[in-house]
Amino acid sequence: MNDYLDTPSGRRIAYRRTMGQGPGVIFLGGFKSDMTGTKAVHLEDWARAKGRAFLRFDYSGHGDSSEAFEDGCIGDWAEDAFQAITSLTTGPQVLVGSSMGGWISLLVARRMPERVAGLVTIAAAPDFTERGFWPGFSQDQREALMRDGRLELPSDYADQPYVITRRLIEDGRDQQVLNRPLDLPFPVRLLQGTADTDVPMQWALDLMDHATSPDLRLTMVKGADHRFSTPECLDLVTDTISALPIRT
C-alpha cells in the first residue's frame, strides 16, 4: 500500500519506503513513468535483501500522486523530489536517476549536495526538453505548441500519446544543467545503453565531459536499450550501487 506526502505546494506525493541502514537509496523515475516500474521494484527488492533504506515515489501527475500530468513541468517534479527527500529521509542518500530522473537528480544535487552520498544515472536525459523535444519539432509543430499551448506526440511506451505543453518546454529552459557549471562533489556513475533510441550515447559523453566530480565514471552497455531492464542491466545497476565508494 502506498503512503502519501502532502507538500507545501499542495501536491500529494505517493511513495513507498523501506526502512534500513544508510546511506539510503532513492529511485527517481522517468518521464511519464511511475514507481511500479521494473527498475524501481528491482531496487526495492535488492535494498530489502541488503537491509538498505530505500525510497521510491511518484512525481505529481504520475502514478498515484495528485495533479494532472499535463499541468506539470520539470521544476514541479524536481520540487516533488526535493520535498520527498527532505521529508522522508535523513542523512546523505544515493540517488538513482533514470532518464528524466537523471535530470531531476542533477537538479537535486545542485540544490542540496550535502544530502547526496553518491549518484547513479541510467540513460540520463538532462535538458531533454531543449536538446531533444524542441529541435525535433517541425516549424508547424513549434507554432502549434506556442499557439495552442500543447502538442500530442506518439509514444513507444503507451497507447496514449505524449502531451507536450508549452509550459514544459519553457520551464525546461529555466531548469537546464548543461548550460552552466555542474559541480558534483561525490562519486558519480553514469550507465548508458548503446542501443538506446531515446537518449543518444553522445548525451552521456556530454554529461561526463561537462560535470566536475572527484570520481566520475561512464559505463556503456553494448546492445542495451532505453528501458535498461534486462536481468543483466538490472544486476549492473545494483552492483554499481554496491561498489559505490560512499562519501562520508
DODOTI-213477 format. One line per field, with one value per residue (C-alpha): residue in one letter; x, y, z; residue number from 1. Coordinates in steps of 0.001 Angstrom, whole numbers, plus 500000, padded with zeros to 6 digits. Example, Ala and Ser with C-alpha at 12.3 -4.5 7.8 and 13.67 -1.06 7.14 Angstrom:
resn	a:s $
px	512300:513670 $
py	495500:498940 $
pz	507800:507140 $
resi	1:2 $
***
This chain:
resn	m:n:d:y:l:d:t:p:s:g:r:r:i:a:y:r:r:t:m:g:q:g:p:g:v:i:f:l:g:g:f:k:s:d:m:t:g:t:k:a:v:h:l:e:d:w:a:r:a:k:g:r:a:f:l:r:f:d:y:s:g:h:g:d:s:s:e:a:f:e:d:g:c:i:g:d:w:a:e:d:a:f:q:a:i:t:s:l:t:t:g:p:q:v:l:v:g:s:s:m:g:g:w:i:s:l:l:v:a:r:r:m:p:e:r:v:a:g:l:v:t:i:a:a:a:p:d:f:t:e:r:g:f:w:p:g:f:s:q:d:q:r:e:a:l:m:r:d:g:r:l:e:l:p:s:d:y:a:d:q:p:y:v:i:t:r:r:l:i:e:d:g:r:d:q:q:v:l:n:r:p:l:d:l:p:f:p:v:r:l:l:q:g:t:a:d:t:d:v:p:m:q:w:a:l:d:l:m:d:h:a:t:s:p:d:l:r:l:t:m:v:k:g:a:d:h:r:f:s:t:p:e:c:l:d:l:v:t:d:t:i:s:a:l:p:i:r:t $
px	500000:501198:501809:501309:503246:501414:503829:503812:502762:499525:500523:500092:503005:502557:505556:506782:509571:511702:513397:517002:520568:522055:523007:519556:518874:516280:514924:513900:511871:511496:509098:505540:506828:505775:507253:505840:508320:510771:513846:512114:510722:514013:515877:513397:513811:517580:517526:515300:517615:520642:518992:519363:516899:515053:512523:510510:507805:505617:506093:502899:500883:502480:501213:499137:500210:497877:497582:497320:500397:499776:499890:503382:506889:510495:510601:507485:508863:512244:510420:508486:511789:513251:510256:510299:513996:513913:510708:511127:514864:517696:521347:523113:521383:522408:520305:519463:518009:516565:516150:514325:515122:518768:517966:515896:518706:521166:518819:518504:522269:522793:520278:521457:524769:525227:522352:523891:526247:526549:524769:523955:522194:520607:520321:520321:518437:519366:517863:515912:513108:515602:518042:515519:511937:512369:514919:512930:509753:508943:508214:504490:504694:506518:503922:501059:502701:503165:499675:497671:499839:500100:501230:500448:503252:503038:504530:506563:505663:501896:498750:498016:500124:502540:501163:503945:502958:504337:504882:507020:509251:509566:510200:512716:514798:514965:515981:518896:522059:524403:524448:526193:528850:527752:529794:529038:531228:530554:531042:529047:528340:526691:525138:524138:522997:524397:521038:519108:516976:515573:518747:521756:525082:526514:524390:526170:529534:528459:527383:530637:532626:530593:530265:533061:533420:536237:535130:533011:532810:530724:529771:528437:526479:526520:523052:521145:518079:516439:514500:517770:515697:517191:518421:521992:521252:519367:522271:524656:522616:522668:526307:527166:525369:527057:530521:529982:532558:530264:531205:531194 $
py	500000:503487:506203:509861:513048:516377:519042:522808:523343:521422:518356:514852:512548:508781:506856:503546:503455:500569:501097:500022:501145:504114:505641:505187:504682:506802:505959:508851:507662:508883:510988:509687:506662:505616:503837:500427:500045:497174:499096:500646:497327:495515:498102:497810:494020:494426:497033:494879:491892:494018:495796:499179:502031:502702:505191:505229:507755:509206:512769:514819:513930:510475:507189:507582:511123:514089:516548:516038:515106:517871:520510:519527:520523:519755:522347:520899:517375:518472:520199:516974:515100:517715:517500:513694:513568:516204:514926:511154:510529:511544:511989:511637:509446:507599:508967:506621:508644:507008:509033:512218:511110:511660:515311:515568:514010:516578:519407:517910:517509:521127:522328:520247:518483:517834:515333:513295:510431:509315:509411:506661:507605:505279:506798:510264:512839:516271:519189:516815:519308:521681:519143:516562:517793:521356:520720:517636:519624:520863:524546:523725:521790:524646:527132:524861:524367:528088:528891:526105:525503:521766:519206:515486:513084:509303:507159:503970:503036:503613:503587:507195:509980:512105:515577:518139:521526:524972:525241:522081:523490:526966:525709:523205:526097:527513:524136:523345:521953:521723:525463:526361:524807:521491:520525:517063:516684:512954:509690:509588:506588:507036:503949:504071:501559:501746:500725:503492:505251:507815:509116:509286:507955:511393:512817:510570:511680:515320:514963:513261:515989:518836:517819:518124:515366:513784:510358:510154:507095:506161:502579:501827:498596:497328:496452:497798:499887:502753:500512:499081:496379:493057:490892:491798:495515:495338:493483:496124:498836:497131:496093:499706:500930:498283:499245:502971:504499:506387:509922:510468 $
pz	500000:499190:501729:500857:501496:501416:500200:500856:497225:497884:495893:497315:496545:496652:497946:499293:501815:503008:506337:506700:507121:505365:503208:501783:498095:496277:492838:490597:487628:484094:482067:482483:484418:487892:490876:489883:487015:486721:487875:490900:492113:491483:493517:496358:496426:496401:499166:501358:500895:501778:504707:502985:503351:500081:498768:495543:494760:492014:490851:490758:487679:487647:489044:492207:493058:492721:489821:486073:484062:481527:484275:485421:484390:485272:488029:489676:489586:490928:493791:494450:494668:496992:499321:499318:500133:502867:504480:504177:504552:506841:506057:502702:500126:496973:494120:491249:488382:485283:482071:483160:486707:485830:485120:488310:490352:488978:489973:493460:493713:492681:495258:498220:497549:501258:501091:498276:499138:495528:492184:489693:486462:483909:480428:481993:479924:481277:479369:477104:476516:474915:473448:472253:472010:470748:467964:466946:466290:462828:462357:462183:465448:467157:466005:467138:470545:471107:469803:471446:474494:473791:471251:471057:470148:469595:472353:472015:475597:475849:473732:474607:473057:474994:475521:475411:476797:476224:479975:479946:477219:478712:482249:480908:479601:483127:484610:482310:483908:480923:480222:483472:485747:487279:490329:491719:494828:495304:493375:490132:487891:484502:482865:479196:476576:473055:471529:473287:470664:473132:474764:472412:473644:472970:475769:478270:476899:477059:480691:481645:479902:481409:485067:487586:490187:492189:490928:487778:485517:482490:481633:478149:477713:474151:472880:475905:475060:476905:479271:480653:482327:481248:484135:483212:483205:486492:488081:486753:488460:491853:491506:490701:493819:495965:494690:495031:497397:499716:500668:504419 $
resi	1:2:3:4:5:6:7:8:9:10:11:12:13:14:15:16:17:18:19:20:21:22:23:24:25:26:27:28:29:30:31:32:33:34:35:36:37:38:39:40:41:42:43:44:45:46:47:48:49:50:51:52:53:54:55:56:57:58:59:60:61:62:63:64:65:66:67:68:69:70:71:72:73:74:75:76:77:78:79:80:81:82:83:84:85:86:87:88:89:90:91:92:93:94:95:96:97:98:99:100:101:102:103:104:105:106:107:108:109:110:111:112:113:114:115:116:117:118:119:120:121:122:123:124:125:126:127:128:129:130:131:132:133:134:135:136:137:138:139:140:141:142:143:144:145:146:147:148:149:150:151:152:153:154:155:156:157:158:159:160:161:162:163:164:165:166:167:168:169:170:171:172:173:174:175:176:177:178:179:180:181:182:183:184:185:186:187:188:189:190:191:192:193:194:195:196:197:198:199:200:201:202:203:204:205:206:207:208:209:210:211:212:213:214:215:216:217:218:219:220:221:222:223:224:225:226:227:228:229:230:231:232:233:234:235:236:237:238:239:240:241:242:243:244:245:246:247:248 $
***
